[in-house]
Amino acid sequence: MNSREKFLSVMRMEDGDYASVEIPKVEFGYWAGTIRRWFGEGLLVVEPVPEKISDGIAVMANKNIYSEMEKAGDVNVQPVFRLDQYLTKFPVDYSPMFAHEIIEKTETHIIYKDEYGVVNKNDVNITSLPMELDHPVKDWKSWNEYKQRYSPENIKKRLPPDWKNLTERLKDRDFPIRLGGTNGGFLGFPRQIMGLTTYMIMLHDDPALIDDICETFLNFLLEYYGTIAADVKIDCLLIWEDMAGKMGSLISPAHFRQFLTPRYKAMVSFAKNTGIDIIITDSDGYVEDIIPLIIETGVTGMYPFERAAGNDLLRIRKNFPDFQLIGGIDKRTLFAGSTNEKIDLELSIVKELLKGGRYIPHIDHFVSQDCTWGNFSYYRRKLNEIIDGFRK
């Protein structure tokens, strides 16, 4: 099986029978600084990480469909362990497409306005997540101006160029494609344009505003995704939220059902009508308490299950036996000072999860610079052996 066939075979399993199933050997991705560190620890250089990609930018573990709209793909780690191609994001742009503007740049920091109109501050080398200083949407007036950029008329401007040749090339691909990515959710989008504090206040003070933002974004997505799916066979629909922190969900169950549930159900209906049967959510943080709410909407799975937040995948599998799981291997077991015994203990959880099916294992987010090449190499080879054992 190729990477696409393996992904679909696991996600569509009805039980733990691997007779006609192959588990893909994949990773989510790596921070650029991680790969640069590994070059000094034994990873052979196939191609240097381009200088324009700072340490705090992700290098994806999948093929890149259109490089101008997506992050670079890894060419150094994948061949060492003969990894499959990960679930590839179809290039989309959820922003109002503002011009990127540098407001201030010194020897130590940079302040800039991004394509969403958000003013950010970061260190000059952009090695971490930015500090958000200001957001474009604060009230009805600013939202009514902002929303004009989400009319159906500008959908075609958001598509990659040379559309006909691109879609023809993707018909015979050997890797899976997901439709959906960062900020493509109904908490993720309003939070991005309002900032977390304003968003959470408005949930209480002006729910009609949040409702209008969510409904406008839903209609935009249905038009946007429908245009893409008319010409490209999509394997998976992703709703991106990052809706939780270490202590749990950012919003209450009541707010979830009010603002997210109807839009999730609409997206699930769209997916099914389009022939997409795999619908997953993306969130960091502790997500166990919101999984029941997500399942109620018809969403079929989730990733990447951040372990440092307290997620227990064995408990999740027991409580939700049919829910598709991706990721969930604790990256902290690969940090400097860890041992092979700690890694083996972590991988024993993977063995149990694989027995139930509908699980694709990998590190619980991008592999960070704390992870040594020696520990990663040991982990990855052991995980490959476990996967090969299930094929037999």
C-alpha positions as CSV (number, residue, x, y, z in Angstrom):
1,M,0.0,0.0,0.0
2,N,1.1,3.6,-0.6
3,S,0.8,6.3,2.1
4,R,-2.7,7.3,1.1
5,E,-4.0,3.7,1.1
6,K,-2.5,3.0,4.5
7,F,-4.1,6.1,6.0
8,L,-7.5,5.2,4.7
9,S,-7.2,1.6,5.7
10,V,-6.6,2.4,9.3
11,M,-9.1,5.2,9.6
12,R,-11.8,3.0,8.1
13,M,-11.2,-0.1,10.3
14,E,-14.2,-1.5,12.1
15,D,-12.2,-3.5,14.6
16,G,-8.6,-4.6,15.4
17,D,-8.2,-6.9,12.4
18,Y,-5.2,-5.9,10.4
19,A,-5.6,-8.5,7.7
20,S,-6.3,-5.9,5.0
21,V,-4.9,-2.9,6.9
22,E,-1.4,-1.3,7.0
23,I,-0.4,1.2,9.6
24,P,1.4,4.2,8.1
25,K,4.8,5.1,9.6
26,V,4.5,8.8,10.0
27,E,5.4,11.9,12.0
28,F,3.4,15.1,12.4
29,G,6.4,17.3,11.7
30,Y,9.5,19.0,13.2
31,W,10.5,22.5,14.3
32,A,13.2,23.7,11.9
33,G,15.6,24.2,14.9
34,T,15.2,20.5,15.8
35,I,16.5,19.4,12.4
36,R,19.3,21.8,12.6
37,R,20.2,20.5,16.0
38,W,20.1,16.9,14.7
39,F,22.6,17.8,11.9
40,G,25.1,18.2,14.7
41,E,24.1,15.0,16.4
42,G,24.4,12.5,13.5
43,L,21.6,13.2,11.1
44,L,23.0,13.3,7.6
45,V,22.3,16.4,5.6
46,V,20.3,15.7,2.4
47,E,19.4,19.3,2.1
48,P,20.1,22.1,4.6
49,V,17.1,23.8,6.1
50,P,16.8,27.1,4.1
51,E,18.0,30.1,6.1
52,K,14.7,31.9,5.5
53,I,13.0,29.2,7.7
54,S,13.7,30.2,11.3
55,D,14.1,27.7,14.2
56,G,10.5,28.4,15.3
57,I,8.9,27.6,12.0
58,A,7.6,24.0,11.4
59,V,8.9,21.7,8.8
60,M,6.1,19.4,7.8
61,A,6.4,15.6,7.4
62,N,4.4,15.5,4.2
63,K,4.5,16.5,0.6
64,N,3.9,20.1,-0.3
65,I,1.2,20.7,-2.9
66,Y,1.9,24.4,-3.5
67,S,5.0,25.8,-1.7
68,E,3.9,29.4,-1.8
69,M,0.9,28.7,0.5
70,E,2.3,26.0,2.8
71,K,5.3,25.2,5.0
72,A,8.3,23.3,3.6
73,G,8.3,19.5,3.7
74,D,11.0,17.4,5.4
75,V,13.6,15.7,3.1
76,N,16.2,14.8,5.8
77,V,14.5,12.6,8.4
78,Q,11.9,10.8,6.3
79,P,14.3,8.7,4.3
80,V,16.4,7.5,7.3
81,F,13.4,5.6,8.7
82,R,11.5,5.1,5.4
83,L,8.6,7.0,6.7
84,D,5.3,7.4,4.8
85,Q,3.9,10.8,3.8
86,Y,1.7,12.3,6.4
87,L,-1.7,13.7,5.9
88,T,-1.1,16.6,3.6
89,K,-3.0,19.9,4.0
90,F,-4.5,21.2,0.8
91,P,-3.3,24.8,0.5
92,V,-6.0,27.2,1.7
93,D,-6.0,30.8,2.9
94,Y,-8.5,31.8,5.6
95,S,-7.2,35.3,6.0
96,P,-8.7,38.5,4.6
97,M,-5.4,38.6,2.6
98,F,-4.0,41.8,4.0
99,A,-0.5,42.7,3.0
100,H,2.2,41.7,5.5
101,E,3.6,44.9,7.1
102,I,6.7,45.4,9.2
103,I,6.0,48.1,11.8
104,E,9.3,48.0,13.7
105,K,12.5,46.0,13.6
106,T,15.5,46.3,15.9
107,E,18.5,44.1,16.7
108,T,16.4,42.2,19.3
109,H,12.7,42.1,18.1
110,I,10.3,42.6,15.2
111,I,6.7,44.0,15.3
112,Y,4.6,43.3,12.2
113,K,1.0,43.1,11.0
114,D,0.1,39.8,9.5
115,E,-2.3,38.8,6.7
116,Y,-5.1,38.7,9.3
117,G,-4.4,42.2,10.4
118,V,-3.1,41.0,13.8
119,V,-0.2,43.0,15.2
120,N,2.5,40.6,16.5
121,K,5.8,41.0,18.3
122,N,8.6,38.4,18.2
123,D,12.3,38.1,18.6
124,V,14.1,39.2,15.5
125,N,14.8,35.6,14.4
126,I,11.2,34.5,15.0
127,T,12.2,31.5,17.1
128,S,9.0,31.2,19.0
129,L,5.3,31.9,18.9
130,P,4.6,35.6,18.6
131,M,3.1,37.9,21.3
132,E,-0.2,39.3,19.9
133,L,-0.4,43.1,20.5
134,D,-3.6,44.0,18.7
135,H,-6.5,42.5,16.8
136,P,-8.6,43.9,13.9
137,V,-12.0,42.8,15.2
138,K,-13.3,44.4,18.4
139,D,-17.0,45.1,17.9
140,W,-19.8,45.0,15.3
141,K,-18.4,48.0,13.4
142,S,-14.9,46.5,12.9
143,W,-16.4,43.1,12.1
144,N,-18.9,44.4,9.5
145,E,-15.9,46.0,7.7
146,Y,-13.7,42.9,8.1
147,K,-16.4,40.4,6.8
148,Q,-16.6,42.1,3.4
149,R,-13.4,40.2,2.5
150,Y,-15.2,36.8,2.9
151,S,-17.7,37.1,0.0
152,P,-18.0,34.2,-2.4
153,E,-16.6,36.4,-5.2
154,N,-13.0,36.2,-3.9
155,I,-12.9,32.4,-3.5
156,K,-11.0,31.9,-6.8
157,K,-8.3,34.4,-5.7
158,R,-7.5,31.9,-2.8
159,L,-6.9,28.9,-5.1
160,P,-3.4,27.9,-6.1
161,P,-2.5,28.9,-9.7
162,D,-2.6,26.6,-12.7
163,W,-5.6,25.0,-11.2
164,K,-6.4,22.6,-14.0
165,N,-2.9,21.0,-14.1
166,L,-2.7,20.9,-10.3
167,T,-6.0,19.0,-9.9
168,E,-5.0,16.6,-12.7
169,R,-1.7,15.9,-11.0
170,L,-3.5,15.1,-7.7
171,K,-5.8,12.5,-9.2
172,D,-3.1,9.8,-9.2
173,R,-1.3,10.9,-5.9
174,D,0.0,8.4,-3.4
175,F,-0.5,10.5,-0.3
176,P,-3.6,11.5,1.7
177,I,-5.0,15.0,1.5
178,R,-6.9,16.8,4.3
179,L,-9.1,19.9,3.7
180,G,-8.7,22.3,6.6
181,G,-5.9,23.8,8.7
182,T,-4.8,26.5,11.1
183,N,-7.6,29.0,11.9
184,G,-10.1,26.9,10.0
185,G,-12.5,26.4,12.9
186,F,-15.4,28.1,14.7
187,L,-13.4,28.9,17.8
188,G,-10.1,29.1,16.0
189,F,-11.2,31.8,13.5
190,P,-13.0,34.3,15.8
191,R,-10.2,34.0,18.4
192,Q,-7.6,34.7,15.7
193,I,-9.2,37.9,14.6
194,M,-10.4,39.1,18.0
195,G,-7.8,37.8,20.4
196,L,-8.6,35.3,23.1
197,T,-9.6,37.8,25.8
198,T,-12.0,39.7,23.6
199,Y,-13.4,36.5,22.2
200,M,-14.2,35.0,25.6
201,I,-15.7,38.3,26.8
202,M,-17.9,38.5,23.8
203,L,-19.2,35.0,24.3
204,H,-21.0,36.5,27.3
205,D,-21.5,40.2,26.4
206,D,-22.4,40.0,22.7
207,P,-23.2,36.4,21.7
208,A,-24.9,37.7,18.6
209,L,-21.6,39.0,17.3
210,I,-19.9,35.6,17.8
211,D,-22.8,33.9,16.2
212,D,-22.5,36.2,13.1
213,I,-18.8,35.6,12.9
214,C,-19.3,31.8,13.1
215,E,-22.1,31.8,10.5
216,T,-20.3,34.0,8.1
217,F,-17.2,31.8,8.4
218,L,-19.3,28.7,7.9
219,N,-20.8,29.9,4.7
220,F,-17.4,31.0,3.5
221,L,-15.9,27.6,4.2
222,L,-18.8,25.7,2.5
223,E,-18.3,27.8,-0.6
224,Y,-14.5,27.6,-0.5
225,Y,-14.3,23.8,0.3
226,G,-17.1,23.1,-2.2
227,T,-15.0,24.7,-5.0
228,I,-12.0,22.7,-4.1
229,A,-13.8,19.4,-3.5
230,A,-15.5,19.7,-6.9
231,D,-12.1,19.0,-8.6
232,V,-10.0,17.3,-5.9
233,K,-10.8,14.0,-4.2
234,I,-10.4,14.8,-0.5
235,D,-9.5,12.1,2.0
236,C,-10.2,13.9,5.3
237,L,-11.9,17.0,6.5
238,L,-10.2,18.8,9.4
239,I,-11.7,21.3,11.8
240,W,-8.9,23.2,13.5
241,E,-9.6,24.8,16.8
242,D,-6.8,24.6,19.5
243,M,-9.7,25.0,21.8
244,A,-8.1,23.8,25.1
245,G,-5.3,24.5,27.5
246,K,-3.7,22.4,30.1
247,M,-6.7,22.8,32.4
248,G,-9.2,21.9,29.8
249,S,-11.6,23.5,27.3
250,L,-11.4,27.3,26.7
251,I,-15.2,27.4,26.5
252,S,-18.1,25.8,28.4
253,P,-20.2,22.9,27.1
254,A,-23.1,25.3,26.8
255,H,-21.0,27.7,24.6
256,F,-19.7,24.7,22.6
257,R,-23.3,23.6,21.8
258,Q,-24.4,27.1,21.0
259,F,-21.6,28.2,18.7
260,L,-19.7,25.2,17.5
261,T,-22.2,22.3,17.4
262,P,-24.4,23.6,14.6
263,R,-21.4,24.5,12.5
264,Y,-19.7,21.2,13.1
265,K,-22.9,19.4,12.1
266,A,-23.1,21.5,8.9
267,M,-19.4,20.6,8.1
268,V,-20.1,16.9,8.7
269,S,-23.1,17.1,6.4
270,F,-21.0,18.8,3.7
271,A,-18.3,16.2,4.1
272,K,-20.7,13.2,3.8
273,N,-22.4,14.8,0.8
274,T,-19.0,15.3,-0.8
275,G,-17.9,11.7,-0.2
276,I,-15.6,12.4,2.8
277,D,-16.1,9.9,5.6
278,I,-13.1,10.9,7.8
279,I,-13.7,14.1,9.8
280,I,-11.3,15.1,12.5
281,T,-10.6,18.0,14.9
282,D,-7.2,19.4,15.8
283,S,-6.6,20.8,19.3
284,D,-3.8,21.0,21.8
285,G,-4.4,21.0,25.5
286,Y,-6.5,18.7,27.7
287,V,-9.3,17.5,25.4
288,E,-10.9,14.5,27.1
289,D,-13.8,16.5,28.5
290,I,-14.8,17.9,25.1
291,I,-14.6,14.6,23.1
292,P,-18.2,13.7,24.0
293,L,-19.3,17.1,22.6
294,I,-17.3,16.6,19.5
295,I,-18.7,13.0,18.9
296,E,-22.2,14.4,19.2
297,T,-21.7,16.4,16.1
298,G,-20.7,13.4,13.9
299,V,-17.0,14.2,13.9
300,T,-15.1,10.9,13.7
301,G,-11.7,11.5,15.2
302,M,-9.1,13.8,16.6
303,Y,-5.4,14.7,16.9
304,P,-2.6,15.2,18.1
305,F,-3.4,14.5,21.8
306,E,-0.8,16.5,23.8
307,R,0.4,14.3,26.6
308,A,1.8,17.1,28.8
309,A,-1.7,18.4,29.2
310,G,-2.8,15.2,30.9
311,N,-4.5,13.3,28.0
312,D,-4.6,9.5,28.7
313,L,-5.0,7.7,25.4
314,L,-5.8,4.4,27.0
315,R,-8.6,6.0,28.9
316,I,-9.8,7.8,25.8
317,R,-9.8,4.5,23.8
318,K,-11.8,2.8,26.6
319,N,-14.4,5.5,26.8
320,F,-14.7,6.1,23.0
321,P,-13.8,2.8,21.3
322,D,-14.8,3.9,17.8
323,F,-13.2,7.4,17.9
324,Q,-10.3,7.7,15.5
325,L,-7.0,8.6,17.2
326,I,-3.9,10.1,15.7
327,G,-0.6,11.0,17.5
328,G,-0.4,11.0,21.3
329,I,3.2,9.8,21.9
330,D,4.8,11.9,24.6
331,K,7.6,13.9,23.1
332,R,9.1,14.4,26.6
333,T,10.3,10.8,26.6
334,L,12.8,11.9,23.8
335,F,14.2,14.9,25.7
336,A,17.9,14.9,26.7
337,G,18.4,12.8,29.9
338,S,15.6,10.3,29.0
339,T,16.3,6.6,28.7
340,N,15.5,3.7,26.4
341,E,13.5,2.2,29.2
342,K,11.3,5.3,29.4
343,I,10.8,5.3,25.7
344,D,9.9,1.5,25.7
345,L,7.3,2.2,28.5
346,E,5.7,4.9,26.3
347,L,5.6,2.6,23.3
348,S,3.9,-0.1,25.4
349,I,0.9,2.2,25.4
350,V,1.1,2.4,21.6
351,K,0.9,-1.4,21.4
352,E,-2.3,-1.5,23.4
353,L,-3.9,1.3,21.3
354,L,-3.0,-0.4,18.0
355,K,-4.8,-3.6,19.2
356,G,-8.1,-1.8,19.0
357,G,-7.5,-0.3,15.5
358,R,-8.3,3.2,14.1
359,Y,-5.1,4.6,15.6
360,I,-2.1,6.1,13.8
361,P,0.9,6.7,16.2
362,H,3.3,9.6,16.2
363,I,4.8,12.3,18.5
364,D,2.0,14.4,20.0
365,H,2.9,17.6,18.0
366,F,5.9,18.9,16.1
367,V,9.1,17.3,17.4
368,S,10.8,19.9,19.5
369,Q,14.5,21.0,19.9
370,D,14.5,19.3,23.4
371,C,14.4,15.9,21.6
372,T,17.8,14.5,20.9
373,W,18.7,12.7,17.7
374,G,19.7,9.6,19.6
375,N,16.5,9.3,21.5
376,F,14.4,10.0,18.4
377,S,16.3,7.4,16.4
378,Y,15.7,4.8,19.1
379,Y,12.0,5.6,19.4
380,R,11.4,5.7,15.7
381,R,13.1,2.4,15.0
382,K,11.3,0.7,17.9
383,L,7.9,2.1,16.7
384,N,8.6,0.9,13.2
385,E,9.2,-2.6,14.6
386,I,5.9,-2.5,16.5
387,I,4.1,-1.4,13.3
388,D,5.8,-4.2,11.3
389,G,4.7,-6.7,13.9
390,F,1.0,-5.8,13.3
391,R,1.4,-6.3,9.6
392,K,2.4,-9.9,10.3
